[in-house]
Amino acid sequence: MAGGVYHSGDLAYRDDAGYAYFAGRLGDWMRVDGENLGTAPIERVLMRYPDATEVAVYPVPDPVVGDQVMAALVLAPGTKFDADKFRAFLTEQPDLGHKQWPSYVRVSAGLPRTMTFKVIKRQLSAEGVACADPVWPIRR
């Protein structure tokens, strides 16, 4: 609480008509090759992947570019991850910039969540590519 205002960590913006839009959480940003990227826009794109039922995007440290984009996917029952199919999907997304491409994809049975059902991205980020789930490198 600062100045009588509770700081939730949520980010929003207001358009010219006065409508407010959720833009993500303060901790859901990463720095990739000198550019600040929010995870929410990338997650919205990846949720269009037909086999995905849940998606989380988070940074994994990289000594050269600062952070790499990593995505955790929960797949629909009965589907298997196909890296070539996923890469083709990414190529078809006009609203996914070059630096927004996931460098790694983790396929998980479920995402870790808080008691209020928010995904615990700091846990996913800490586990990185050395997690127990299968991880695929995705190259452009």
Buried (B, 14 or more C-beta within 10 A) or exposed (E): EEEEEEEEEEBEEEEEEEEEEEBBBEEBBBEBEEBEBBBBBBBEBBEEBEBBEBBBBBBBEBEEBBBBBBBBBBBEEEEEBEEEEBBEBBEEBEEBBEBBBBBBBBBBEEBBEEEEEEBBBEEBBEBBEEBEEEBBEBEE
